[in-house]
Structures are given as structure tokens and as C-alpha cells.
């Protein structure tokens, strides 16, 4: 049986090398072994998002936010996933929270405004 950490490391290496779809395989296995680990779920969400699978990405980022509601990056990614799904009205809340939590991140404010204007 694969160790959770080894699966996570393999998934992260694939993610960093731009192999987004392939990264989902070890990251899904790691998530299934340790579903409470937000770092695994965030990485899996990133892999799904970058491979164009926005609904599974949304679900992973939502799971991270449920466990770590002050994770501004997860809130931002949840909002971006919702935007990609055409759910701009719903995207406004997580994007606004992310922008307020970390005002130094201009991209957070840019996408918050885009969601607001598109809603």
C-alpha cells in the first residue's frame, strides 16, 4: 500500500511539472487515505482546476474551506472554480472574503470585481 506522504509528494511533483491530469491520480489516492488533510485536498483541487475539471476542483476547495475557513488561497480558488462554472453570483462571497483577508493580493481583488460585474 502506498504511503499518504509518498502519494502526496508524487502528485505535487507532477503538478509542479505541469502534468495536471496525471497529478490527480496519486492525489486522489492520498485524499482517500486521509480526507481531513487540507494540503492534499488543496493540491488535488489545483490539479483538477488546471486540467479543466472545475466541478471536482470546486468540491475540493470547498472541503478545504470547510476545514480551514481562514485559508484565503482556498477561498480564492473556490471562487475561481465557481466562476469557471458560470456561478458568478456564488463566487462573489469567497472571492470577497479572500480579498479582505489578504488585501496585498491584487489578483484576489481583480477576480472579486469580475465576479461582481458578471453576476
C-alpha positions in Angstrom: 0.0 0.0 0.0 1.2 3.5 -0.8 2.1 5.8 2.0 0.0 9.0 2.0 3.1 11.2 2.1 4.7 9.4 -0.9 1.4 9.8 -2.9 1.2 13.5 -2.0 4.9 14.0 -3.0 4.4 12.2 -6.3 1.2 14.3 -7.0 3.0 17.5 -6.1 5.9 16.7 -8.4 3.5 16.0 -11.3 1.6 19.2 -10.5 4.7 21.3 -10.4 5.9 19.8 -13.7 2.6 20.8 -15.4 1.2 17.2 -15.6 -2.1 18.3 -14.1 -4.3 15.4 -15.1 -1.7 12.8 -14.1 -1.3 14.5 -10.7 -4.9 13.8 -9.9 -4.2 10.0 -9.6 -1.8 9.9 -6.7 -3.5 13.0 -5.1 -6.9 11.2 -5.2 -5.4 8.2 -3.6 -3.8 10.3 -0.9 -7.1 12.1 -0.3 -9.0 8.9 0.0 -6.5 7.7 2.6 -6.5 11.0 4.6 -9.6 13.0 3.7 -9.1 15.5 6.5 -5.7 16.7 5.3 -6.3 20.1 3.7 -2.9 20.3 2.0 -3.8 17.2 0.0 -7.2 18.4 -0.9 -5.9 21.9 -1.9 -3.3 20.2 -4.2 -6.0 18.0 -5.7 -8.2 21.0 -6.3 -5.3 22.7 -8.1 -4.7 19.7 -10.2 -8.4 19.4 -11.1 -8.7 23.1 -11.9 -5.6 23.2 -14.1 -6.8 20.2 -16.0 -10.2 21.9 -16.6 -12.2 19.8 -14.2 -13.9 22.7 -12.4 -16.7 20.9 -10.6 -14.3 18.5 -8.8 -12.0 21.4 -8.2 -14.9 23.3 -6.6 -15.7 20.4 -4.3 -12.1 20.0 -3.1 -11.6 23.7 -2.4 -15.0 23.8 -0.6 -13.8 20.9 1.5 -10.6 22.9 2.4 -12.6 26.0 3.3 -15.0 23.9 5.5 -11.9 22.7 7.4 -9.9 25.9 7.3 -12.2 28.9 6.8 -9.4 31.4 7.0 -7.4 29.9 4.1 -7.5 32.8 1.8 -6.0 30.9 -1.1 -8.6 28.1 -0.9 -11.3 30.8 -0.8 -9.9 32.4 -3.9 -9.6 29.1 -5.7 -13.2 28.2 -4.7 -14.4 31.5 -6.1 -12.4 31.0 -9.4 -13.8 27.4 -9.7 -17.3 28.8 -9.3 -16.6 31.5 -11.9 -15.5 28.8 -14.4 -18.7 27.0 -13.8 -20.7 30.2 -14.6 -21.7 30.6 -11.0 -20.6 34.2 -10.6 -23.1 35.2 -8.0 -21.9 32.4 -5.7 -18.3 33.2 -6.4 -18.6 36.7 -5.0 -18.6 35.6 -1.4 -15.4 33.5 -1.3 -13.6 36.0 -3.5 -14.7 38.9 -1.3 -13.5 37.0 1.8 -10.2 36.2 0.2 -9.6 39.8 -0.9 -10.4 41.1 2.5 -8.2 38.6 4.3 -5.2 39.3 2.1 -5.5 42.8 0.5 -1.9 42.6 -0.8 -3.0 40.1 -3.4 -4.2 42.2 -6.3 -5.4 39.2 -8.2 -7.9 38.5 -5.4 -9.5 41.9 -5.8 -9.4 41.7 -9.6 -11.4 38.4 -9.7 -13.7 39.6 -6.9 -14.6 42.6 -9.1 -15.0 40.4 -12.2 -17.4 38.1 -10.4 -19.4 41.1 -9.0 -19.6 42.7 -12.5 -20.7 39.4 -14.1 -23.3 38.5 -11.5 
